[in-house]
Every structure is written in structure tokens, then in C-alpha cells.
Amino acid sequence: MSSPESLVDDTVSAALGSIARTLQAEPDVESTLAAIVKAAVDHVPGADYAGISLVERKRRIRTVAPTDEVVATIDEVQYRTGQGPCLDAIADHQSYRTGDLTTEDRWPAFTLAAAETGVRSMLSYRLFVSETTLGALNLYSRGVCAFSDRTQREGEIFASHSAIALIGAQTEAHLHSALVHRDVIGMAKGILMNHHGIGPVEAFRLLVEASQAANLKLHQVATWLVDHHLEL
């Protein structure tokens, strides 16, 4: 017969799997991020807070969708000191767990300041798809040794689903942005062609030259032209 603890763990595992599958239905990146951290706090035993450390261009890392201000405070210490479970999860491609930040010795420059916030335990998962690292999903608890071995293993499955949902939302956002940019560039070309009596190739060349001269992206120049074309 299954033990009560096993039944609870199975219920948690099933809940995380069910929640993870719904993440891909979120309409945009911000909603997906918010759904991930909410599901983590609601269903991972011991988690009081959650946040995501997102890897951006030039490997800059930024905290997004924190469920509490303490998340941003702790993460800022990690980024400033260059130490912590979140950063190691991203760099080493695995999950990291702390039992008690007041006695943790792996990240000495980080743990002392982090423990002052009242958080005692952390659990960080690398968010990745194939070889692409998106960042880390970080869980925080006021309790000592709040996260078990099983919780860590089950959370890895949830983190995997979360990464898939996040990369899907990001890809959708990039595609939408590309279509919008293409449309506005086309409109700007049309304005230049009509105003100067030139062809599409020459109109595009003028846009490129203006972009380089102003040190702005092509779509930014095109947007300005569309917004101000009545002044031409």
C-alpha cells in the first residue's frame, strides 16, 4: 500500500504535469512567465516565492515575473556578486538546491546577504530547450531544508515543460514583431516611392541610408517616416 507521503508526492507530480501542459495556451511571453511562477508557488511543496532569471542578449541576466520583492532583492545579490544557485544552474546546465543559506558554503559572497532577507532555502532549475539556455526558474522558501530530493526531481519535469512553453511564446512574439516591422517598412517604402517618384529598390536604399546615418534600426526609421509622412 502506498504511504501518505507517496500519495501526496504523486498528487503534486500530477498537478505539476497538468499545469505545465496548459502553459503553452498563454497568449504572450509576459502571461507565460506569470503562469510559470504562479504554478510553481501554488504547487511545489515548500515554495513561498518564485521568479525567473532570463538570459538576454550579450548574456545579460534579468529577473522577470517575481512573485515578491524579496525575489528581486536576492537575485540582485547573485548578479552583483557573480555567485548563487541561479547562476550556477544556468552555467552548469543542472539544478541547484540549498538547505540553509545561513550555513551554505558554496557561495560565500552571496549567502550572507541573501540570508538577511529571511529566505533560507532555494531551488534553481536551468530552463533550456535543446542547447539553448533561456535562464533559470528559481524557487525560494523561508523554511530550512524546504525542498526534498523528490521535489527537486519532479520540479525538473515542470521546468522542462515551462522552457518549452517559454520558447514557444518568445518565438511567437518574434514572428509577430517581424511581421509588424515588415509591414511598416513596406509602408515607408511606398511613401518614399510616391513622394520622390522612385522604385522600390531605391526607396529601400534611402531607408537603409537614413538608418545608418541616424544610428537607428531600420524599422524605427520606417515607423518615424510613416508617423510623419504628412510633413514631407
N, C-alpha and C positions, 0 to 999 in steps of 0.2 A: 504494500500500500504506500502511496506517495505521502511524504511528510508535508505538514502545513507549509513549511518553508519552501519546499519544492513546488507546491501548488501556487504559492504567491509568485515565485520566480517565473513559472510557466505563464501565469496571467500577465505579468509585466512584459515578458517576451512577446506574447501575442499582441498586447496593446501597442508596443513599440512597432511591431511589424505592420499592424493595421494603420497606425498613424503615418508611418513612413510612406506607405503606398499612396496616401492622399496628398502628400506634399506636392506631387507633380501637377496637381489640379490648381495650384495657386496661380493668380493672374500675372504676377510680376516678381522681380527679384526681391523687392522690399517685403512683399507679402510672404514669399517663400522663406526668407530669413526669419521673419517674425514667427511663422508657423513652426519652424525647426526649434527655436529656443523655447517656445511655449510648450511644445510637446515634450521636450527634454525635462523641463521643470515639473510638468504635470505627471510624468510617467516614470522617470528614472528615480528609484529609491535613493533618498539622501540628498538630492539636488535641491538647493534653495534658490540658486541663481544660475543663469546661463548666458553665454554670449558667443559670438563668432569672431575670430581673428582672421580677417580677409587679406589674402596676398594680392597686392595690386601691382601696377607697373613698376619696374625697377626694384622689385622685391620689397617694396614698402608694405608694412603690415598695419592694418587699421581695424579697430574694434567696431563691429556693427551689431545692431539689434540687441544691445544689452538689456537684460530684464530688470536690472537695478544699477544704480550709480556706482555701487561698490565694484561691479564688474569692470567698468572703465577705469576705475582707480587702480585696481590690481593689475590690469593689463598694461596700463601706462608704466608701472614699475618694471614689468617684464621688458617692455620696449626700451626703456631708458637704461636698464642695467644689462640688457642683452642676455638675460637668464630667465629660466622658468619652464614649466612643463609645456606650455603652449608653443613656445619657440622650438623646443626640442621635438615635439610632436610633428611640427612642420618640417624641421631639418632632417630628422632621423626616420621619418615615414613610419611611425608607430604611435601607440597611445602611451600616455604617462599618467601615473596616479600618485598622489601624496597621501600619507596617513595623517600627519600632523605638521603643519607648516612651522610650528614653534620648535620642532626638533629635526626638521628636514635639513640635510647637509649637502644635497646635490647642487643647490643654487643659493649659496650663502648671501650673495648681494641682493637677491630677490626676496628670500623667505622672511627675513626680519621685518621688512617694511610691509610685506603682504599680510603677515600675521597681525599687524596692528589694526587691520580693518575688521577683525573679528572672524574672518574666514579661516577655517582650519584644514579643510580638505579640498583638493582639486582633482579633476579628471579631464584630461585633454585628449581629443582624438584628431588625427590628421584627416582632413576632408580632401579626398582625391578621386579622380576618375582616370584610369589608365596611368599614365606617367605625369598627369597634370595635377599639381597640388593647388587646391583652391584656398586653403587656410586650415583653421582648426576649430573644432567645436569644443568649447570649454564649459565645464560644469563646476560649480562652487558650492561648498557646504559650510555651515557654522559648526557642524559636528566633527569630532575627531574620528578618523578612520571611517568616514561615512560611506565609502564606496567599496563594495566587495569584489572579489575576483570574478564572480559570475556577472555582476552588474557591469563590470568592465568589458567582459566578453560580449554580452548581449548589446551593450551600447555600441560596439564596433559595427554590428549589423545595422543599427539605426543610423549611425554616422555614414555608412556606405550608401544607404538609400537617400540620405539627406544630400550627400555630394552629387548624386545623380540628378536629384530634383533641382539643386542649385545650378549646376552646369547647364541644365535644360532651360532654366529661367534666364540665365545670362545669355545663352545663345539666341533665345527668342528676342531678348532686348536688343542685342547687337543687330539682328536681322531687321527689326523694326526701325532702329536708328539708321541703318544703311539705306533702307527704302525711303525714309523721310529725307535724308541727305540727297539721295539721287533725284528725288522729285524737285527739291528746292534748287539744286544745281541746274536741272533742266529748265526750270522757270527763269533762272537768272540768264542762262544762255539765250532763251527766247527774247528776253528784254533787250539784251545787247544786240542780237541779230536784227530786231525790229528798229532799234534806235540808231544803229550805225549802218544798217544795210549790208551786213556781212553774213558769212556762212557759219554753220555750227562749229567747225574746226577752229576758225579764227576767234569766235566768241569764247570757246573753251580756253584758248591760249590767253586771251585777255584776263579771264578769271584766274588762271594759274599765275600770271604775272602779278596781278593785284594781291593774290595770296602771299606770294613770296615777298613782295615789297612791304606789305603790312605785317608780315610775320604772323599771319593768321591761317587757320585751317581753311581749306577750300570751301567747305560748307558754311563756314562763318562769313566769308566774303559774299557768298551767294545769298545767304539769309539777309545780310545788310542791304544788298542790292535790291532784293525783292521788296524789302520793307521800305526802301527809299526811292523806288523807281519813278515815282511821280515827280521827283525833284530833278530828274535828268533832263 
